[in-house]
Amino acid sequence: MAGFDKDAFWLKILSLYNEAKENNYVLKLDEERVRELKSLYIDLYIPMEEIGHYDDDKIIKKLMTAIVSVYKIDKDTMGNGGEIVQLVNTVNYDGRNMYVRFAKISPVKMRRLELGKTRQQVAERMGYSVAAVRNCEVSFCDLSRQPEKLVRKLAKVLECEPETFLQ
């Protein structure tokens, strides 16, 4: 075990986002889903020779900390420090169910993150500036007020229908 595979854990938490979005950005994970997430966490983070040092409560606490701490550095260009994108605001556990409160992320930014593309890549494929893409990603941007051509190009590059962003 070489260490925590942040990308694999990010992808798992990211896969839960759309489900949470349908429920006001809160996701309730039942016992079975908590076990599945705990198993992934153990596989990625705890060396098997050390598993005996952890009781279930300690693993759950570490899992909750990992979920809240998972982030991605979103870089615009090479050399840019980038912004930190955190998917989860809080995690609570009642002994059976885990409640994960996700951050609200714009549909444009979420789709770009799902595809693993940078703003620079999207901007270049669209023929627009990075700033134009960044502006489309802010949570208060109403894309129905943006030029139709821009929204169509954005949707094409992000491999979805324009309506995805206009809901």
PAVEX-649687 format. One line per field, with one value per residue (C-alpha): residue in three letters; residue number from 1; x, y, z. Coordinates in nm, 4 decimals. Example, Ala and Ser with C-alpha at 12.3 -4.5 7.8 and 13.67 -1.06 7.14 Angstrom:
2
resn <- ALA;SER .
resi <- 1;2 .
x <- 1.2300;1.3670 .
y <- -0.4500;-0.1060 .
z <- 0.7800;0.7140 .
REM end
This chain:
167
resn <- MET;ALA;GLY;PHE;ASP;LYS;ASP;ALA;PHE;TRP;LEU;LYS;ILE;LEU;SER;LEU;TYR;ASN;GLU;ALA;LYS;GLU;ASN;ASN;TYR;VAL;LEU;LYS;LEU;ASP;GLU;GLU;ARG;VAL;ARG;GLU;LEU;LYS;SER;LEU;TYR;ILE;ASP;LEU;TYR;ILE;PRO;MET;GLU;GLU;ILE;GLY;HIS;TYR;ASP;ASP;ASP;LYS;ILE;ILE;LYS;LYS;LEU;MET;THR;ALA;ILE;VAL;SER;VAL;TYR;LYS;ILE;ASP;LYS;ASP;THR;MET;GLY;ASN;GLY;GLY;GLU;ILE;VAL;GLN;LEU;VAL;ASN;THR;VAL;ASN;TYR;ASP;GLY;ARG;ASN;MET;TYR;VAL;ARG;PHE;ALA;LYS;ILE;SER;PRO;VAL;LYS;MET;ARG;ARG;LEU;GLU;LEU;GLY;LYS;THR;ARG;GLN;GLN;VAL;ALA;GLU;ARG;MET;GLY;TYR;SER;VAL;ALA;ALA;VAL;ARG;ASN;CYS;GLU;VAL;SER;PHE;CYS;ASP;LEU;SER;ARG;GLN;PRO;GLU;LYS;LEU;VAL;ARG;LYS;LEU;ALA;LYS;VAL;LEU;GLU;CYS;GLU;PRO;GLU;THR;PHE;LEU;GLN .
resi <- 1;2;3;4;5;6;7;8;9;10;11;12;13;14;15;16;17;18;19;20;21;22;23;24;25;26;27;28;29;30;31;32;33;34;35;36;37;38;39;40;41;42;43;44;45;46;47;48;49;50;51;52;53;54;55;56;57;58;59;60;61;62;63;64;65;66;67;68;69;70;71;72;73;74;75;76;77;78;79;80;81;82;83;84;85;86;87;88;89;90;91;92;93;94;95;96;97;98;99;100;101;102;103;104;105;106;107;108;109;110;111;112;113;114;115;116;117;118;119;120;121;122;123;124;125;126;127;128;129;130;131;132;133;134;135;136;137;138;139;140;141;142;143;144;145;146;147;148;149;150;151;152;153;154;155;156;157;158;159;160;161;162;163;164;165;166;167 .
x <- 0.0000;0.1704;-0.0693;-0.4064;-0.5302;-0.6985;-0.8092;-0.9923;-1.1642;-1.2488;-1.4121;-1.6220;-1.7455;-1.8001;-2.0173;-2.2549;-2.2968;-2.5853;-2.7890;-2.7369;-2.8230;-3.1727;-3.2197;-3.1067;-2.7392;-2.7800;-2.7270;-2.8290;-2.6148;-2.7732;-2.5725;-2.4935;-2.3599;-2.1614;-2.0033;-1.9183;-1.7571;-1.5751;-1.4435;-1.3111;-1.1495;-0.9822;-0.8601;-0.7134;-0.5777;-0.5210;-0.2458;-0.3822;-0.1075;-0.2320;-0.6080;-0.6105;-0.5174;-0.8486;-1.1888;-1.5046;-1.5592;-1.2062;-1.2428;-1.5758;-1.4214;-1.1271;-1.3674;-1.5768;-1.2641;-1.1493;-1.4881;-1.4897;-1.1232;-1.1430;-1.0655;-0.9245;-0.6922;-0.8559;-0.5875;-0.6575;-0.3138;0.0266;0.1919;-0.1357;-0.1805;-0.5475;-0.8468;-0.9409;-1.2706;-1.4187;-1.7175;-1.8457;-1.9292;-2.0199;-2.0623;-2.2659;-2.3088;-2.5833;-2.4500;-2.6405;-2.6686;-2.4225;-2.5485;-2.3254;-2.3947;-2.2385;-2.1251;-2.3323;-2.1297;-2.2551;-2.3641;-2.0958;-1.8139;-1.9435;-1.9614;-1.6095;-1.4797;-1.6602;-1.4799;-1.1473;-1.0921;-0.9304;-1.0853;-0.7976;-0.8845;-1.2526;-1.1765;-0.9390;-1.1887;-1.4634;-1.2515;-1.3225;-1.1113;-1.0551;-1.2312;-1.5448;-1.5491;-1.4834;-1.7754;-2.0058;-1.9022;-1.9944;-2.2970;-2.5030;-2.4419;-2.7707;-2.6711;-3.0142;-2.8944;-2.5693;-2.5317;-2.6829;-2.3655;-2.1535;-2.3905;-2.4014;-2.0211;-1.9855;-2.2293;-2.0561;-1.7133;-1.8593;-2.0347;-2.3905;-2.7023;-2.7336;-3.0509;-2.8329;-2.7078;-3.0361;-3.2344 .
y <- 0.0000;0.3158;0.5688;0.7280;0.7216;1.0602;1.0391;0.7090;0.8403;1.1706;0.9777;0.7722;1.0799;1.2617;0.9715;1.0407;1.4105;1.3926;1.1742;1.4264;1.7164;1.5722;1.5870;1.9432;1.8383;1.5953;1.2235;0.9625;0.6510;0.3437;0.0770;-0.1139;0.1933;0.2964;-0.0522;-0.0175;0.3232;0.1999;-0.0979;0.1298;0.3520;0.0529;-0.0812;0.2549;0.3750;0.1162;-0.1401;-0.4887;-0.5577;-0.2616;-0.3250;-0.4862;-0.1514;0.0029;-0.0574;0.0221;0.3621;0.4717;0.3669;0.5511;0.8685;0.8456;0.7789;1.0849;1.2997;1.1684;1.2435;1.6036;1.6459;1.5158;1.7916;1.8545;2.1348;2.2917;2.4574;2.6922;2.6780;2.5335;2.7137;2.8417;2.7320;2.6743;2.6753;2.4044;2.2357;2.0674;1.8409;1.7934;2.0445;1.8115;1.4445;1.3087;0.9510;0.8257;0.4738;0.3338;0.5972;0.8515;1.1925;1.3707;1.7386;1.8313;2.1756;2.3421;2.3432;2.4840;2.2267;2.3520;2.3122;1.9754;1.8392;1.9629;1.7990;1.4732;1.4687;1.5569;1.8598;2.1877;2.5260;2.5858;2.2714;2.3645;2.7236;2.6176;2.3690;2.6329;2.9138;3.1306;3.2612;3.0847;3.3799;3.3113;2.9497;3.0582;3.3036;3.0238;2.8154;3.0574;2.9395;3.2502;3.2515;3.2241;3.0591;3.1325;3.4949;3.4044;3.3945;3.0748;3.0099;3.0079;2.7688;2.5315;2.5255;2.4738;2.1823;2.0257;2.0411;1.9044;1.6249;1.7016;1.8843;2.2624;2.1975;2.0324;2.3770;2.5612;2.3723 .
z <- 0.0000;-0.1219;0.0321;-0.0129;-0.3736;-0.3679;-0.7327;-0.6840;-0.3735;-0.5498;-0.8346;-0.5925;-0.4043;-0.7355;-0.8541;-0.5629;-0.6443;-0.8944;-0.6624;-0.3823;-0.6118;-0.6568;-0.2789;-0.2085;-0.2085;0.0821;0.0393;0.2941;0.2668;0.4234;0.6074;0.2887;0.1076;0.4163;0.4204;0.0496;0.1009;0.4120;0.2169;-0.0578;0.2042;0.3703;0.0344;-0.0627;0.2685;0.5404;0.4882;0.5604;0.8116;1.0188;0.9941;1.3391;1.4949;1.3873;1.5393;1.3419;1.5084;1.4293;1.0637;1.0330;1.1800;0.9401;0.6516;0.7411;0.7602;0.4224;0.2623;0.3870;0.2953;-0.0607;-0.3080;-0.6514;-0.7569;-1.0603;-1.2711;-1.5612;-1.7174;-1.6504;-1.3642;-1.2207;-0.8614;-0.9357;-0.7077;-0.4637;-0.5458;-0.2434;-0.3076;0.0471;0.3183;0.6076;0.6938;0.9846;1.1000;1.3325;1.3832;1.0836;0.8124;0.6857;0.5753;0.3249;0.2480;-0.0830;-0.1955;-0.4667;-0.7859;-1.1163;-1.3775;-1.6196;-1.3700;-1.2494;-1.6042;-1.6777;-1.3598;-1.4443;-1.7801;-1.6188;-1.8437;-1.7516;-1.8253;-2.0658;-2.2635;-2.2793;-2.3782;-2.6568;-2.8017;-2.7898;-2.9334;-2.6286;-2.3435;-2.0128;-1.8492;-2.0555;-1.9366;-1.5776;-1.5999;-1.7190;-1.4189;-1.1432;-0.9490;-1.0206;-1.3988;-1.5881;-1.9151;-2.0641;-2.0770;-2.2544;-2.6337;-2.7742;-2.9766;-2.6593;-2.4793;-2.7807;-2.8097;-2.4357;-2.4414;-2.7421;-2.5777;-2.2534;-2.4440;-2.3392;-2.4532;-2.3952;-2.1940;-1.9291;-1.8323;-1.8649;-1.6027 .
REM end
